[in-house]
Amino acid sequence: MSSNPKPEPARPLPVEVERVQTGVRIEKRILKVLKAVAELKDLTLGDLLEGIVLHAFEGKAPFSPQTLREIEQFKKLYGLTLTATDSHHLRERRTRSTQAHREKQQPGKGRP
């Protein structure tokens, strides 16, 4: 019996998109972990986030078991203890920069 190598799956053709710059605020340790994963996978942060979101929109897991193990290491390194359960219960610590950001977003609601 001869063993024929399996043909490689066809790669999808590149899809042209329009990207926009955004000023998203995100928890500091989550950002550190995301940047570390992007660096590990040789992706930009934006490409990583797009991939995570597109997988989530289809109900698919965005990470392999190996990548999840690497993420656990990054979470330990950066002290990230938040879980999915915390996701809709996060409250921003009040600092001068967050107060300035709120005033910028809601003119007239700052200090007199």
C-alpha positions as CSV (number, residue, x, y, z in Angstrom):
1,M,0.0,0.0,0.0
2,S,1.3,3.4,-0.9
3,S,0.7,6.2,1.4
4,N,-0.3,9.3,-0.4
5,P,0.2,12.5,1.6
6,K,-3.0,14.4,2.3
7,P,-3.3,17.6,0.2
8,E,-3.0,20.7,2.2
9,P,-6.3,22.6,2.7
10,A,-6.7,25.5,0.4
11,R,-6.0,28.8,2.0
12,P,-8.7,31.4,1.7
13,L,-8.0,34.3,-0.5
14,P,-7.2,37.6,1.2
15,V,-10.4,39.7,1.9
16,E,-10.0,43.4,1.5
17,V,-11.5,45.4,4.4
18,E,-11.6,49.0,5.6
19,R,-10.1,49.4,9.0
20,V,-10.6,52.4,11.3
21,Q,-8.6,53.8,14.2
22,T,-10.4,53.5,17.5
23,G,-9.7,54.6,21.1
24,V,-11.1,51.7,23.0
25,R,-10.5,51.7,26.8
26,I,-9.6,48.2,28.1
27,E,-8.5,46.8,31.5
28,K,-4.7,47.2,31.8
29,R,-3.8,43.5,32.5
30,I,-6.1,42.2,29.8
31,L,-4.3,44.5,27.3
32,K,-0.9,43.2,28.5
33,V,-2.0,39.6,28.0
34,L,-3.5,40.4,24.5
35,K,-0.3,42.1,23.4
36,A,1.8,39.2,24.6
37,V,-0.4,36.7,22.7
38,A,-0.2,38.9,19.6
39,E,3.6,39.0,19.8
40,L,3.8,35.3,20.3
41,K,1.6,34.7,17.2
42,D,3.4,37.4,15.2
43,L,0.1,39.3,14.8
44,T,-0.8,42.9,15.3
45,L,-3.1,43.6,18.3
46,G,-5.8,44.6,15.8
47,D,-5.5,41.3,13.9
48,L,-5.7,39.3,17.1
49,L,-8.8,41.1,18.3
50,E,-10.5,40.8,14.9
51,G,-9.8,37.0,14.9
52,I,-11.2,36.6,18.5
53,V,-14.3,38.6,17.6
54,L,-15.0,36.8,14.4
55,H,-14.6,33.4,16.1
56,A,-16.9,34.6,19.0
57,F,-19.5,35.8,16.5
58,E,-19.7,32.3,15.1
59,G,-19.7,30.6,18.5
60,K,-16.2,29.1,17.9
61,A,-13.3,29.0,20.3
62,P,-10.6,31.4,19.0
63,F,-7.6,29.6,20.7
64,S,-6.1,26.1,20.4
65,P,-5.4,24.2,23.7
66,Q,-1.7,25.1,23.3
67,T,-2.4,28.8,23.0
68,L,-4.8,28.6,26.0
69,R,-1.9,27.2,28.1
70,E,0.3,30.0,26.9
71,I,-2.4,32.5,27.8
72,E,-2.5,31.0,31.3
73,Q,1.2,31.7,31.7
74,F,0.8,35.3,30.5
75,K,-2.1,35.8,32.9
76,K,0.1,34.7,35.8
77,L,2.9,36.9,34.6
78,Y,0.7,40.0,34.5
79,G,-1.5,39.2,37.5
80,L,-4.7,38.8,35.5
81,T,-7.2,37.1,37.8
82,L,-10.4,38.3,36.1
83,T,-12.7,35.7,34.5
84,A,-15.6,35.7,32.1
85,T,-17.9,35.9,35.2
86,D,-16.4,39.3,36.0
87,S,-17.0,40.7,32.4
88,H,-20.1,42.7,33.1
89,H,-19.2,43.7,36.6
90,L,-16.0,45.7,36.1
91,R,-16.0,49.2,37.5
92,E,-13.2,51.6,36.6
93,R,-11.1,52.9,39.5
94,R,-11.4,56.7,39.7
95,T,-8.2,58.4,38.8
96,R,-7.4,61.9,37.4
97,S,-7.2,60.5,33.9
98,T,-10.5,58.6,34.1
99,Q,-12.2,61.7,35.5
100,A,-10.8,63.8,32.6
101,H,-12.0,61.1,30.2
102,R,-15.5,61.1,31.6
103,E,-15.7,64.9,31.5
104,K,-14.5,64.8,27.8
105,Q,-17.2,62.2,27.0
106,Q,-20.0,64.1,28.9
107,P,-19.4,67.9,28.5
108,G,-21.1,70.0,31.2
109,K,-21.1,67.1,33.7
110,G,-17.7,67.8,35.1
111,R,-16.6,70.2,37.9
112,P,-18.0,73.8,37.7
